[in-house]
Amino acid sequence: MRKLVCATAVAWLLVAAAQADPAGPTNGSVTRPLTLQEAVDRALQDDPGTKAAAERVAAATARARQAAAPPNPRAGLELENFGGDGRFSGAETAEATYALTQEI
């Protein structure tokens, strides 16, 4: 309700400013005064609160889409028996375990 009152007040100011310009257009073109509906539309279009609300809706939509997506798969690697002493020195006797998991 408060936004509507503010938008209406801005619209009235725009209409009054458009009608109060005694010099008229400076480039020689003919202009017409704004209608109340045009002024309200222009005020709502330029209202940062309206733009912020639209961004909040877009963010909520994106969060819902992300929440519905399955979790990402995970890849893993384990390396054992490397860098020890004696016959287990170096990486020649190393054992590698590769894993790929997907939560369902």
C-alpha positions as CSV (number, residue, x, y, z in Angstrom):
1,M,0.0,0.0,0.0
2,R,2.8,2.3,0.9
3,K,4.5,1.7,-2.5
4,L,1.3,2.5,-4.3
5,V,0.9,5.8,-2.4
6,C,4.5,6.7,-3.2
7,A,4.1,5.7,-6.8
8,T,1.0,7.8,-7.1
9,A,2.7,10.8,-5.5
10,V,5.6,10.5,-7.9
11,A,3.2,10.2,-10.8
12,W,1.4,13.4,-9.8
13,L,4.7,15.2,-9.5
14,L,5.7,14.0,-13.0
15,V,2.4,15.1,-14.5
16,A,2.7,18.5,-12.7
17,A,6.3,18.9,-13.9
18,A,5.4,18.0,-17.5
19,Q,2.6,20.5,-17.5
20,A,4.5,23.3,-15.7
21,D,7.4,23.6,-18.2
22,P,6.8,27.0,-19.8
23,A,9.7,26.8,-22.2
24,G,8.3,23.8,-23.9
25,P,10.5,21.4,-25.8
26,T,14.0,22.6,-26.5
27,N,14.6,20.7,-29.7
28,G,11.5,22.0,-31.6
29,S,9.5,18.8,-31.3
30,V,5.9,18.8,-30.0
31,T,5.3,16.9,-26.7
32,R,2.1,16.0,-25.0
33,P,1.5,15.9,-21.3
34,L,1.8,12.5,-19.5
35,T,-1.4,10.8,-18.6
36,L,-1.8,9.6,-15.0
37,Q,-1.4,6.0,-16.1
38,E,1.8,6.7,-18.0
39,A,3.2,8.6,-15.0
40,V,2.3,5.7,-12.7
41,D,3.8,3.2,-15.1
42,R,7.0,5.2,-15.4
43,A,7.3,5.6,-11.6
44,L,6.8,1.9,-11.0
45,Q,9.3,1.0,-13.8
46,D,12.0,3.2,-12.2
47,D,11.2,2.2,-8.6
48,P,14.3,0.4,-7.1
49,G,12.0,-1.4,-4.7
50,T,10.2,-3.1,-7.6
51,K,13.4,-4.1,-9.2
52,A,14.7,-5.5,-5.8
53,A,11.5,-7.5,-5.4
54,A,11.9,-9.0,-8.9
55,E,15.5,-9.9,-8.0
56,R,14.4,-11.6,-4.8
57,V,11.8,-13.6,-6.7
58,A,14.5,-14.7,-9.2
59,A,16.9,-15.7,-6.4
60,A,14.1,-17.7,-4.7
61,T,13.4,-19.5,-8.0
62,A,17.1,-20.3,-8.4
63,R,17.3,-21.6,-4.8
64,A,14.3,-23.9,-5.4
65,R,15.8,-25.2,-8.6
66,Q,19.1,-25.9,-6.8
67,A,17.4,-27.7,-3.9
68,A,15.6,-30.0,-6.4
69,A,18.9,-30.9,-8.2
70,P,20.6,-34.2,-7.2
71,P,23.9,-33.9,-5.3
72,N,27.1,-33.8,-7.3
73,P,29.0,-37.0,-7.8
74,R,32.3,-37.4,-5.8
75,A,35.6,-38.7,-7.0
76,G,38.3,-40.0,-4.7
77,L,41.8,-41.4,-4.7
78,E,43.6,-43.2,-1.9
79,L,47.3,-44.1,-2.2
80,E,48.8,-46.6,0.2
81,N,52.2,-48.2,0.7
82,F,54.4,-45.5,-0.7
83,G,57.4,-43.7,0.7
84,G,58.1,-46.4,3.3
85,D,61.4,-48.2,4.2
86,G,63.0,-51.2,2.5
87,R,61.1,-52.9,-0.2
88,F,58.2,-50.4,0.4
89,S,60.3,-47.3,-0.5
90,G,59.3,-45.1,-3.4
91,A,56.1,-45.4,-5.4
92,E,56.8,-48.8,-7.1
93,T,54.7,-50.8,-4.5
94,A,52.1,-48.2,-4.0
95,E,48.5,-49.2,-4.2
96,A,45.9,-46.8,-5.6
97,T,42.2,-47.0,-5.0
98,Y,39.9,-44.9,-7.2
99,A,36.3,-44.2,-6.1
100,L,33.4,-42.6,-7.7
101,T,30.2,-42.1,-5.6
102,Q,26.8,-40.7,-6.4
103,E,24.2,-40.3,-3.7
104,I,20.7,-41.4,-4.7
